[in-house]
Amino acid sequence: HAVLKKKGGGLNALGRHTVAAFLNAESENVNYHGMTGADVVGAFNDVFPGTKPESNQLKNLFAAQNEAGCPLN
């Protein structure tokens, strides 16, 4: 919950997009690009805290997938 209130880029943006990715991946009504919630957590753990380029790359991946459109009516 607290991560969603953080503003700005960098790790804060990665945190927000990771939470969204996790919720999407765990939804029974969303095919989140073949990823499960565990996959999302694993991807985050692989780059955190990591370097800025690694964090930005994962944030950009999650952002693109999160913003691809909602399959729910």
Secondary structure, 3 states (H helix, E strand, C coil): CHHHHCCCCHHHHHHHHHHHHHHHHHCCCCCCCCCCHHHHHHHHHHHCCCCHHHHHHHHHHHHHHHCCCCCCC
